[in-house]
Amino acid sequence: MSNYDALYRQLAAMGQERWAEQLQAILPDKLALESTAKMAGWQSAMQSLPEIHPSRIELLDSVSIGSSDDLGQLDRQELMAHLQAFHPWRKGPYNFFGIEIDTEWRSDWKWERVLPHIQPLTGRKVLDVGCGNGYHGWRMRGAGADFVLGIEPFLLSVQQFQVMQRYLRDPQHHVIPIGIEEVPPNLACFDSVFSMGVLYHRRSPLDHLFELKGCLRPGGELILETLIVEGDRETIFMPPGRYAKMRNVWFIPSIAAMTLWLERCGFTGIACVDTNRTSREEQRSTEWMRFESLADFLDPDDAQKTIEGHPAPLRAIFTATKP
Ligand SMILES: C[S@@+](CC[C@H](N)C(=O)[O-])C[C@H]1O[C@@H](n2cnc3c(N)ncnc32)[C@H](O)[C@@H]1O
């Protein structure tokens, strides 16, 4: 894993010495999970990654590291095999020294829907909750964020972040293997807090909103992206079992219900800035994610429905302010 010293220093500079100390105590235990067989495989692939110095880095319009010329005599197929050891690659895409990591999701499309509607990120300290492999965090840095901390309990995603970080060497972007429930309450130190694709996985969505609010400084901005359903303020859909084959989907609100939740949790300036029906072009199987994807999760005869007969994935982006 990366050296977290820069992270601890940054947190201390934000008045969060105590949290930095707590993280210093818990992160080694999280990383001890790396002794599993899977983790051993990832570690060995990580060690096999060659030393390459990227001649160029692009984070504003895409995440693109180096060019194929930087590889010199290195075997491109071998490099691809090392990257494939971190399969499945869900969030991206990445251009990695000319290798297109064509991930399951076009996460860049989500970012294009988000970015025009949020407070400019220049100089901001950002928390990205459920950041996956940190794809959006790189785009946040490209958009001028001063510091991005991603939290992500799924260790493979943290490893994928480390693959990129190994070449990008960015002391102002970190992804740590913790969930939102492990973040101390009322840190009140982030200018922007993102929660994208997380709320419907939480059994207690209102507590999730209070947790997010606690991370924000007064005047800070919440950017929340979630599945929604059509309906009025009374409409909140709880799937009786799986939703699009996912076992861990709990509450899917309508726009009006989500707005009410945000109001009840004390946010102001609430706006729903985008809605989007997820397409088979945005979420699909690729050579970098060879498992099932959206096409397998929808009713083959009616794309408006999931395979279970529920409304097909419709997503919305909300912005709101902590007073
Ligand atoms: C649907 S993905 C969204 C990833 C990314 N934010 C995006 O919008 O593309 C949800 C992510 O939240 C993570 N997650 C699940 N439970 C979490 C928790 N308790 N705290 C933080 N993240 C969590 C998952 O591991 C997963 O990477």
The ligand as an SDF file (V2000), in Angstrom:
LIG
                    3D

 27 29  0  0  0  0  0  0  0  0999 V2000
  -22.1660    1.6310   -7.0250 C   0  0  0  0  0  0  0  0  0  0  0  0
  -20.5410    1.8230   -6.4420 S   0  0  0  0  0  0  0  0  0  0  0  0
  -20.2630    3.5180   -6.8450 C   0  0  0  0  0  0  0  0  0  0  0  0
  -18.8200    3.8620   -7.0730 C   0  0  0  0  0  0  0  0  0  0  0  0
  -18.5570    5.3210   -7.4570 C   0  0  0  0  0  0  0  0  0  0  0  0
  -18.8680    6.2050   -6.3490 N   0  0  0  0  0  0  0  0  0  0  0  0
  -19.3400    5.7100   -8.6570 C   0  0  0  0  0  0  0  0  0  0  0  0
  -20.2700    6.4970   -8.5310 O   0  0  0  0  0  0  0  0  0  0  0  0
  -19.0350    5.2300   -9.7550 O   0  0  0  0  0  0  0  0  0  0  0  0
  -20.7580    1.8840   -4.6690 C   0  0  0  0  0  0  0  0  0  0  0  0
  -19.4640    1.8330   -3.9170 C   0  0  0  0  0  0  0  0  0  0  0  0
  -19.7200    2.0680   -2.5360 O   0  0  0  0  0  0  0  0  0  0  0  0
  -18.9000    1.1970   -1.7900 C   0  0  0  0  0  0  0  0  0  0  0  0
  -19.4800    1.0340   -0.4410 N   0  0  0  0  0  0  0  0  0  0  0  0
  -20.3230    0.0590   -0.0190 C   0  0  0  0  0  0  0  0  0  0  0  0
  -20.5920    0.2030    1.2880 N   0  0  0  0  0  0  0  0  0  0  0  0
  -19.9160    1.3150    1.7000 C   0  0  0  0  0  0  0  0  0  0  0  0
  -19.7670    1.9750    2.9500 C   0  0  0  0  0  0  0  0  0  0  0  0
  -20.3740    1.5160    4.0360 N   0  0  0  0  0  0  0  0  0  0  0  0
  -18.9990    3.0630    3.0290 N   0  0  0  0  0  0  0  0  0  0  0  0
  -18.3630    3.5340    1.9170 C   0  0  0  0  0  0  0  0  0  0  0  0
  -18.4630    2.9400    0.7160 N   0  0  0  0  0  0  0  0  0  0  0  0
  -19.2190    1.8490    0.5950 C   0  0  0  0  0  0  0  0  0  0  0  0
  -18.8940   -0.0740   -2.6080 C   0  0  0  0  0  0  0  0  0  0  0  0
  -17.8300   -0.9450   -2.2660 O   0  0  0  0  0  0  0  0  0  0  0  0
  -18.7960    0.4800   -4.0030 C   0  0  0  0  0  0  0  0  0  0  0  0
  -17.4680    0.6590   -4.4330 O   0  0  0  0  0  0  0  0  0  0  0  0
  1  2  1  0
  2  3  1  0
  2 10  1  0
  3  4  1  0
  4  5  1  0
  5  6  1  0
  5  7  1  0
  7  8  2  0
  7  9  1  0
 10 11  1  0
 11 12  1  0
 11 26  1  0
 12 13  1  0
 13 14  1  0
 13 24  1  0
 14 15  1  0
 14 23  1  0
 15 16  2  0
 16 17  1  0
 17 18  1  0
 17 23  2  0
 18 19  1  0
 18 20  2  0
 20 21  1  0
 21 22  2  0
 22 23  1  0
 24 25  1  0
 24 26  1  0
 26 27  1  0
M  CHG  2   2   1   9  -1
M  END
$$$$
